[in-house]
Amino acid sequence: MENSSRFFENTDCEYYPCHKGIDHINCLFCYCPMYNKENCPGNPSFKNNNGKLIKICTDCTFPHRPENYYRIMDFLKNSN
């Protein structure tokens, strides 16, 4: 894929590839803009830490898949 306003792959990053099982990683959302959203469309897991749920996104590749760009933008527009 070519870099654009919807996709950016930084193969020179010291952490690349940060996820396994994905051919082209969209680095545009390196820090997930949905992290603070409880019901994001990704596949996070949760850990109970003294009664508080902690969101764990280590195995989630949703924001890094190029085909999810518009789904992320729609989700962010429609979430509070």
PDB file as gemmi writes it, atoms N, CA and C in Angstrom:
CRYST1    1.000    1.000    1.000  90.00  90.00  90.00 P 1                      
ATOM      1  N   MET A   1       0.840  -1.180   0.000  1.00  0.00           N  
ATOM      2  CA  MET A   1       0.000   0.000   0.000  1.00  0.00           C  
ATOM      3  C   MET A   1       0.886   1.244   0.000  1.00  0.00           C  
ATOM      4  N   GLU A   2       0.385   2.297  -0.597  1.00  0.00           N  
ATOM      5  CA  GLU A   2       1.112   3.562  -0.624  1.00  0.00           C  
ATOM      6  C   GLU A   2       0.730   4.410   0.585  1.00  0.00           C  
ATOM      7  N   ASN A   3       1.695   5.154   1.110  1.00  0.00           N  
ATOM      8  CA  ASN A   3       1.399   6.083   2.187  1.00  0.00           C  
ATOM      9  C   ASN A   3       0.451   7.152   1.674  1.00  0.00           C  
ATOM     10  N   SER A   4      -0.511   7.532   2.510  1.00  0.00           N  
ATOM     11  CA  SER A   4      -1.505   8.538   2.139  1.00  0.00           C  
ATOM     12  C   SER A   4      -2.049   9.172   3.415  1.00  0.00           C  
ATOM     13  N   SER A   5      -3.109   9.963   3.287  1.00  0.00           N  
ATOM     14  CA  SER A   5      -3.725  10.561   4.477  1.00  0.00           C  
ATOM     15  C   SER A   5      -4.478   9.523   5.303  1.00  0.00           C  
ATOM     16  N   ARG A   6      -4.704   8.326   4.748  1.00  0.00           N  
ATOM     17  CA  ARG A   6      -5.425   7.263   5.460  1.00  0.00           C  
ATOM     18  C   ARG A   6      -4.526   6.096   5.854  1.00  0.00           C  
ATOM     19  N   PHE A   7      -3.281   6.109   5.399  1.00  0.00           N  
ATOM     20  CA  PHE A   7      -2.390   4.990   5.666  1.00  0.00           C  
ATOM     21  C   PHE A   7      -0.951   5.468   5.712  1.00  0.00           C  
ATOM     22  N   PHE A   8      -0.227   5.003   6.719  1.00  0.00           N  
ATOM     23  CA  PHE A   8       1.194   5.305   6.834  1.00  0.00           C  
ATOM     24  C   PHE A   8       1.878   4.112   7.486  1.00  0.00           C  
ATOM     25  N   GLU A   9       2.861   3.545   6.821  1.00  0.00           N  
ATOM     26  CA  GLU A   9       3.591   2.404   7.358  1.00  0.00           C  
ATOM     27  C   GLU A   9       5.051   2.804   7.555  1.00  0.00           C  
ATOM     28  N   ASN A  10       5.490   2.777   8.801  1.00  0.00           N  
ATOM     29  CA  ASN A  10       6.848   3.183   9.129  1.00  0.00           C  
ATOM     30  C   ASN A  10       7.707   1.955   9.417  1.00  0.00           C  
ATOM     31  N   THR A  11       8.246   1.369   8.373  1.00  0.00           N  
ATOM     32  CA  THR A  11       9.055   0.163   8.527  1.00  0.00           C  
ATOM     33  C   THR A  11      10.414   0.460   9.168  1.00  0.00           C  
ATOM     34  N   ASP A  12      10.769   1.734   9.305  1.00  0.00           N  
ATOM     35  CA  ASP A  12      12.018   2.115   9.958  1.00  0.00           C  
ATOM     36  C   ASP A  12      11.876   2.264  11.476  1.00  0.00           C  
ATOM     37  N   CYS A  13      10.671   2.160  11.975  1.00  0.00           N  
ATOM     38  CA  CYS A  13      10.431   2.296  13.409  1.00  0.00           C  
ATOM     39  C   CYS A  13      11.141   1.170  14.163  1.00  0.00           C  
ATOM     40  N   GLU A  14      11.723   1.489  15.296  1.00  0.00           N  
ATOM     41  CA  GLU A  14      12.437   0.476  16.075  1.00  0.00           C  
ATOM     42  C   GLU A  14      11.504  -0.605  16.616  1.00  0.00           C  
ATOM     43  N   TYR A  15      10.194  -0.342  16.663  1.00  0.00           N  
ATOM     44  CA  TYR A  15       9.231  -1.321  17.167  1.00  0.00           C  
ATOM     45  C   TYR A  15       8.519  -2.095  16.051  1.00  0.00           C  
ATOM     46  N   TYR A  16       8.800  -1.746  14.819  1.00  0.00           N  
ATOM     47  CA  TYR A  16       8.143  -2.403  13.679  1.00  0.00           C  
ATOM     48  C   TYR A  16       8.724  -3.799  13.473  1.00  0.00           C  
ATOM     49  N   PRO A  17       7.925  -4.802  13.289  1.00  0.00           N  
ATOM     50  CA  PRO A  17       6.466  -4.804  13.380  1.00  0.00           C  
ATOM     51  C   PRO A  17       6.021  -4.951  14.832  1.00  0.00           C  
ATOM     52  N   CYS A  18       5.080  -4.140  15.227  1.00  0.00           N  
ATOM     53  CA  CYS A  18       4.610  -4.150  16.613  1.00  0.00           C  
ATOM     54  C   CYS A  18       3.538  -5.205  16.849  1.00  0.00           C  
ATOM     55  N   HIS A  19       2.960  -5.731  15.785  1.00  0.00           N  
ATOM     56  CA  HIS A  19       1.939  -6.783  15.880  1.00  0.00           C  
ATOM     57  C   HIS A  19       2.261  -7.881  14.880  1.00  0.00           C  
ATOM     58  N   LYS A  20       1.963  -9.095  15.263  1.00  0.00           N  
ATOM     59  CA  LYS A  20       2.155 -10.235  14.361  1.00  0.00           C  
ATOM     60  C   LYS A  20       0.837 -10.577  13.677  1.00  0.00           C  
ATOM     61  N   GLY A  21       0.927 -11.240  12.524  1.00  0.00           N  
ATOM     62  CA  GLY A  21      -0.274 -11.686  11.828  1.00  0.00           C  
ATOM     63  C   GLY A  21      -0.935 -10.642  10.961  1.00  0.00           C  
ATOM     64  N   ILE A  22      -0.229  -9.601  10.632  1.00  0.00           N  
ATOM     65  CA  ILE A  22      -0.781  -8.547   9.781  1.00  0.00           C  
ATOM     66  C   ILE A  22       0.304  -8.158   8.773  1.00  0.00           C  
ATOM     67  N   ASP A  23      -0.056  -8.130   7.498  1.00  0.00           N  
ATOM     68  CA  ASP A  23       0.927  -7.876   6.442  1.00  0.00           C  
ATOM     69  C   ASP A  23       1.356  -6.416   6.349  1.00  0.00           C  
ATOM     70  N   HIS A  24       0.395  -5.503   6.363  1.00  0.00           N  
ATOM     71  CA  HIS A  24       0.694  -4.072   6.262  1.00  0.00           C  
ATOM     72  C   HIS A  24       0.117  -3.379   7.481  1.00  0.00           C  
ATOM     73  N   ILE A  25       0.983  -2.849   8.312  1.00  0.00           N  
ATOM     74  CA  ILE A  25       0.565  -2.204   9.555  1.00  0.00           C  
ATOM     75  C   ILE A  25       0.377  -0.714   9.310  1.00  0.00           C  
ATOM     76  N   ASN A  26      -0.835  -0.227   9.586  1.00  0.00           N  
ATOM     77  CA  ASN A  26      -1.104   1.195   9.460  1.00  0.00           C  
ATOM     78  C   ASN A  26      -0.618   1.877  10.733  1.00  0.00           C  
ATOM     79  N   CYS A  27       0.489   2.583  10.639  1.00  0.00           N  
ATOM     80  CA  CYS A  27       1.092   3.254  11.783  1.00  0.00           C  
ATOM     81  C   CYS A  27       0.423   4.594  12.090  1.00  0.00           C  
ATOM     82  N   LEU A  28      -0.526   4.997  11.263  1.00  0.00           N  
ATOM     83  CA  LEU A  28      -1.238   6.251  11.484  1.00  0.00           C  
ATOM     84  C   LEU A  28      -1.868   6.267  12.873  1.00  0.00           C  
ATOM     85  N   PHE A  29      -2.357   5.109  13.319  1.00  0.00           N  
ATOM     86  CA  PHE A  29      -2.965   5.014  14.639  1.00  0.00           C  
ATOM     87  C   PHE A  29      -2.053   4.236  15.592  1.00  0.00           C  
ATOM     88  N   CYS A  30      -0.787   4.601  15.600  1.00  0.00           N  
ATOM     89  CA  CYS A  30       0.178   3.933  16.481  1.00  0.00           C  
ATOM     90  C   CYS A  30      -0.348   3.971  17.911  1.00  0.00           C  
ATOM     91  N   TYR A  31      -0.773   5.118  18.363  1.00  0.00           N  
ATOM     92  CA  TYR A  31      -1.491   5.217  19.628  1.00  0.00           C  
ATOM     93  C   TYR A  31      -2.969   5.184  19.271  1.00  0.00           C  
ATOM     94  N   CYS A  32      -3.660   4.189  19.734  1.00  0.00           N  
ATOM     95  CA  CYS A  32      -5.059   3.983  19.338  1.00  0.00           C  
ATOM     96  C   CYS A  32      -5.964   5.112  19.830  1.00  0.00           C  
ATOM     97  N   PRO A  33      -6.676   5.785  18.919  1.00  0.00           N  
ATOM     98  CA  PRO A  33      -7.579   6.864  19.319  1.00  0.00           C  
ATOM     99  C   PRO A  33      -8.837   6.343  20.010  1.00  0.00           C  
ATOM    100  N   MET A  34      -8.997   5.027  20.074  1.00  0.00           N  
ATOM    101  CA  MET A  34     -10.180   4.443  20.721  1.00  0.00           C  
ATOM    102  C   MET A  34      -9.854   3.838  22.080  1.00  0.00           C  
ATOM    103  N   TYR A  35      -8.623   4.012  22.532  1.00  0.00           N  
ATOM    104  CA  TYR A  35      -8.200   3.380  23.784  1.00  0.00           C  
ATOM    105  C   TYR A  35      -9.106   3.760  24.954  1.00  0.00           C  
ATOM    106  N   ASN A  36      -9.497   5.016  25.032  1.00  0.00           N  
ATOM    107  CA  ASN A  36     -10.321   5.451  26.160  1.00  0.00           C  
ATOM    108  C   ASN A  36     -11.809   5.170  25.965  1.00  0.00           C  
ATOM    109  N   LYS A  37     -12.178   4.527  24.880  1.00  0.00           N  
ATOM    110  CA  LYS A  37     -13.571   4.180  24.613  1.00  0.00           C  
ATOM    111  C   LYS A  37     -13.844   2.763  25.113  1.00  0.00           C  
ATOM    112  N   GLU A  38     -14.863   2.608  25.930  1.00  0.00           N  
ATOM    113  CA  GLU A  38     -15.154   1.308  26.531  1.00  0.00           C  
ATOM    114  C   GLU A  38     -15.575   0.262  25.508  1.00  0.00           C  
ATOM    115  N   ASN A  39     -16.400   0.637  24.561  1.00  0.00           N  
ATOM    116  CA  ASN A  39     -16.944  -0.315  23.591  1.00  0.00           C  
ATOM    117  C   ASN A  39     -16.355  -0.105  22.206  1.00  0.00           C  
ATOM    118  N   CYS A  40     -15.055  -0.123  22.100  1.00  0.00           N  
ATOM    119  CA  CYS A  40     -14.417   0.073  20.803  1.00  0.00           C  
ATOM    120  C   CYS A  40     -14.648  -1.156  19.919  1.00  0.00           C  
ATOM    121  N   PRO A  41     -14.537  -1.005  18.610  1.00  0.00           N  
ATOM    122  CA  PRO A  41     -14.765  -2.128  17.700  1.00  0.00           C  
ATOM    123  C   PRO A  41     -13.587  -3.099  17.603  1.00  0.00           C  
ATOM    124  N   GLY A  42     -12.522  -2.849  18.325  1.00  0.00           N  
ATOM    125  CA  GLY A  42     -11.368  -3.746  18.322  1.00  0.00           C  
ATOM    126  C   GLY A  42     -11.630  -4.974  19.186  1.00  0.00           C  
ATOM    127  N   ASN A  43     -10.569  -5.659  19.556  1.00  0.00           N  
ATOM    128  CA  ASN A  43     -10.722  -6.857  20.381  1.00  0.00           C  
ATOM    129  C   ASN A  43      -9.818  -6.810  21.613  1.00  0.00           C  
ATOM    130  N   PRO A  44     -10.044  -5.813  22.479  1.00  0.00           N  
ATOM    131  CA  PRO A  44      -9.215  -5.737  23.678  1.00  0.00           C  
ATOM    132  C   PRO A  44      -9.620  -6.810  24.695  1.00  0.00           C  
ATOM    133  N   SER A  45      -8.753  -7.041  25.633  1.00  0.00           N  
ATOM    134  CA  SER A  45      -9.112  -7.865  26.787  1.00  0.00           C  
ATOM    135  C   SER A  45      -9.063  -6.929  27.990  1.00  0.00           C  
ATOM    136  N   PHE A  46      -9.565  -7.400  29.106  1.00  0.00           N  
ATOM    137  CA  PHE A  46      -9.601  -6.576  30.309  1.00  0.00           C  
ATOM    138  C   PHE A  46      -9.031  -7.346  31.487  1.00  0.00           C  
ATOM    139  N   LYS A  47      -8.333  -6.627  32.341  1.00  0.00           N  
ATOM    140  CA  LYS A  47      -7.734  -7.221  33.524  1.00  0.00           C  
ATOM    141  C   LYS A  47      -8.275  -6.493  34.743  1.00  0.00           C  
ATOM    142  N   ASN A  48      -8.665  -7.253  35.744  1.00  0.00           N  
ATOM    143  CA  ASN A  48      -9.138  -6.654  36.974  1.00  0.00           C  
ATOM    144  C   ASN A  48      -7.945  -6.357  37.861  1.00  0.00           C  
ATOM    145  N   ASN A  49      -7.806  -5.097  38.230  1.00  0.00           N  
ATOM    146  CA  ASN A  49      -6.708  -4.666  39.087  1.00  0.00           C  
ATOM    147  C   ASN A  49      -7.301  -3.961  40.301  1.00  0.00           C  
ATOM    148  N   ASN A  50      -7.456  -4.701  41.388  1.00  0.00           N  
ATOM    149  CA  ASN A  50      -8.038  -4.154  42.627  1.00  0.00           C  
ATOM    150  C   ASN A  50      -9.403  -3.523  42.389  1.00  0.00           C  
ATOM    151  N   GLY A  51     -10.260  -4.206  41.640  1.00  0.00           N  
ATOM    152  CA  GLY A  51     -11.616  -3.736  41.388  1.00  0.00           C  
ATOM    153  C   GLY A  51     -11.748  -2.782  40.220  1.00  0.00           C  
ATOM    154  N   LYS A  52     -10.666  -2.418  39.605  1.00  0.00           N  
ATOM    155  CA  LYS A  52     -10.705  -1.518  38.450  1.00  0.00           C  
ATOM    156  C   LYS A  52     -10.317  -2.306  37.210  1.00  0.00           C  
ATOM    157  N   LEU A  53     -11.133  -2.198  36.144  1.00  0.00           N  
ATOM    158  CA  LEU A  53     -10.817  -2.892  34.899  1.00  0.00           C  
ATOM    159  C   LEU A  53      -9.800  -2.098  34.091  1.00  0.00           C  
ATOM    160  N   ILE A  54      -8.752  -2.767  33.681  1.00  0.00           N  
ATOM    161  CA  ILE A  54      -7.704  -2.170  32.858  1.00  0.00           C  
ATOM    162  C   ILE A  54      -7.833  -2.751  31.452  1.00  0.00           C  
ATOM    163  N   LYS A  55      -7.891  -1.891  30.463  1.00  0.00           N  
ATOM    164  CA  LYS A  55      -8.018  -2.316  29.067  1.00  0.00           C  
ATOM    165  C   LYS A  55      -6.653  -2.736  28.538  1.00  0.00           C  
ATOM    166  N   ILE A  56      -6.577  -3.944  27.988  1.00  0.00           N  
ATOM    167  CA  ILE A  56      -5.339  -4.478  27.442  1.00  0.00           C  
ATOM    168  C   ILE A  56      -5.506  -4.626  25.926  1.00  0.00           C  
ATOM    169  N   CYS A  57      -4.723  -3.896  25.149  1.00  0.00           N  
ATOM    170  CA  CYS A  57      -4.871  -3.883  23.697  1.00  0.00           C  
ATOM    171  C   CYS A  57      -3.680  -4.517  22.971  1.00  0.00           C  
ATOM    172  N   THR A  58      -2.857  -5.208  23.692  1.00  0.00           N  
ATOM    173  CA  THR A  58      -1.634  -5.768  23.134  1.00  0.00           C  
ATOM    174  C   THR A  58      -1.875  -6.625  21.902  1.00  0.00           C  
ATOM    175  N   ASP A  59      -2.920  -7.440  21.912  1.00  0.00           N  
ATOM    176  CA  ASP A  59      -3.184  -8.345  20.789  1.00  0.00           C  
ATOM    177  C   ASP A  59      -4.177  -7.789  19.772  1.00  0.00           C  
ATOM    178  N   CYS A  60      -4.584  -6.549  19.923  1.00  0.00           N  
ATOM    179  CA  CYS A  60      -5.557  -5.945  19.007  1.00  0.00           C  
ATOM    180  C   CYS A  60      -4.851  -5.328  17.803  1.00  0.00           C  
ATOM    181  N   THR A  61      -5.257  -5.725  16.609  1.00  0.00           N  
ATOM    182  CA  THR A  61      -4.682  -5.150  15.386  1.00  0.00           C  
ATOM    183  C   THR A  61      -5.697  -4.285  14.634  1.00  0.00           C  
ATOM    184  N   PHE A  62      -6.884  -4.119  15.187  1.00  0.00           N  
ATOM    185  CA  PHE A  62      -7.952  -3.386  14.498  1.00  0.00           C  
ATOM    186  C   PHE A  62      -7.509  -2.018  13.966  1.00  0.00           C  
ATOM    187  N   PRO A  63      -6.907  -1.140  14.788  1.00  0.00           N  
ATOM    188  CA  PRO A  63      -6.546   0.188  14.255  1.00  0.00           C  
ATOM    189  C   PRO A  63      -5.377   0.159  13.286  1.00  0.00           C  
ATOM    190  N   HIS A  64      -4.682  -0.960  13.200  1.00  0.00           N  
ATOM    191  CA  HIS A  64      -3.514  -1.051  12.326  1.00  0.00           C  
ATOM    192  C   HIS A  64      -3.829  -1.699  10.977  1.00  0.00           C  
ATOM    193  N   ARG A  65      -5.055  -2.137  10.803  1.00  0.00           N  
ATOM    194  CA  ARG A  65      -5.469  -2.738   9.528  1.00  0.00           C  
ATOM    195  C   ARG A  65      -5.967  -1.618   8.608  1.00  0.00           C  
ATOM    196  N   PRO A  66      -5.354  -1.463   7.436  1.00  0.00           N  
ATOM    197  CA  PRO A  66      -5.707  -0.360   6.537  1.00  0.00           C  
ATOM    198  C   PRO A  66      -7.193  -0.285   6.199  1.00  0.00           C  
ATOM    199  N   GLU A  67      -7.852  -1.412   6.089  1.00  0.00           N  
ATOM    200  CA  GLU A  67      -9.271  -1.414   5.700  1.00  0.00           C  
ATOM    201  C   GLU A  67     -10.189  -0.876   6.793  1.00  0.00           C  
ATOM    202  N   ASN A  68      -9.677  -0.638   8.008  1.00  0.00           N  
ATOM    203  CA  ASN A  68     -10.521  -0.159   9.111  1.00  0.00           C  
ATOM    204  C   ASN A  68     -10.488   1.351   9.299  1.00  0.00           C  
ATOM    205  N   TYR A  69      -9.785   2.076   8.454  1.00  0.00           N  
ATOM    206  CA  TYR A  69      -9.678   3.530   8.618  1.00  0.00           C  
ATOM    207  C   TYR A  69     -11.049   4.193   8.735  1.00  0.00           C  
ATOM    208  N   TYR A  70     -11.939   3.926   7.794  1.00  0.00           N  
ATOM    209  CA  TYR A  70     -13.252   4.587   7.806  1.00  0.00           C  
ATOM    210  C   TYR A  70     -14.117   4.109   8.964  1.00  0.00           C  
ATOM    211  N   ARG A  71     -13.986   2.876   9.367  1.00  0.00           N  
ATOM    212  CA  ARG A  71     -14.726   2.389  10.535  1.00  0.00           C  
ATOM    213  C   ARG A  71     -14.273   3.114  11.800  1.00  0.00           C  
ATOM    214  N   ILE A  72     -12.988   3.365  11.910  1.00  0.00           N  
ATOM    215  CA  ILE A  72     -12.469   4.104  13.064  1.00  0.00           C  
ATOM    216  C   ILE A  72     -12.986   5.534  13.051  1.00  0.00           C  
ATOM    217  N   MET A  73     -12.924   6.181  11.896  1.00  0.00           N  
ATOM    218  CA  MET A  73     -13.392   7.569  11.811  1.00  0.00           C  
ATOM    219  C   MET A  73     -14.882   7.665  12.129  1.00  0.00           C  
ATOM    220  N   ASP A  74     -15.693   6.752  11.612  1.00  0.00           N  
ATOM    221  CA  ASP A  74     -17.126   6.743  11.922  1.00  0.00           C  
ATOM    222  C   ASP A  74     -17.366   6.503  13.404  1.00  0.00           C  
ATOM    223  N   PHE A  75     -16.628   5.560  13.980  1.00  0.00           N  
ATOM    224  CA  PHE A  75     -16.770   5.272  15.405  1.00  0.00           C  
ATOM    225  C   PHE A  75     -16.458   6.518  16.239  1.00  0.00           C  
ATOM    226  N   LEU A  76     -15.386   7.207  15.922  1.00  0.00           N  
ATOM    227  CA  LEU A  76     -14.998   8.384  16.675  1.00  0.00           C  
ATOM    228  C   LEU A  76     -16.000   9.525  16.515  1.00  0.00           C  
ATOM    229  N   LYS A  77     -16.552   9.670  15.319  1.00  0.00           N  
ATOM    230  CA  LYS A  77     -17.556  10.707  15.091  1.00  0.00           C  
ATOM    231  C   LYS A  77     -18.837  10.444  15.868  1.00  0.00           C  
ATOM    232  N   ASN A  78     -19.186   9.172  16.041  1.00  0.00           N  
ATOM    233  CA  ASN A  78     -20.458   8.810  16.652  1.00  0.00           C  
ATOM    234  C   ASN A  78     -20.366   8.439  18.136  1.00  0.00           C  
ATOM    235  N   SER A  79     -19.173   8.486  18.713  1.00  0.00           N  
ATOM    236  CA  SER A  79     -19.043   8.137  20.126  1.00  0.00           C  
ATOM    237  C   SER A  79     -18.946   9.401  20.966  1.00  0.00           C  
ATOM    238  N   ASN A  80     -19.292   9.270  22.194  1.00  0.00           N  
ATOM    239  CA  ASN A  80     -19.238  10.426  23.102  1.00  0.00           C  
ATOM    240  C   ASN A  80     -17.975  10.431  23.892  1.00  0.00           C  
TER     241      ASN A  80                                                      
END                                                                             
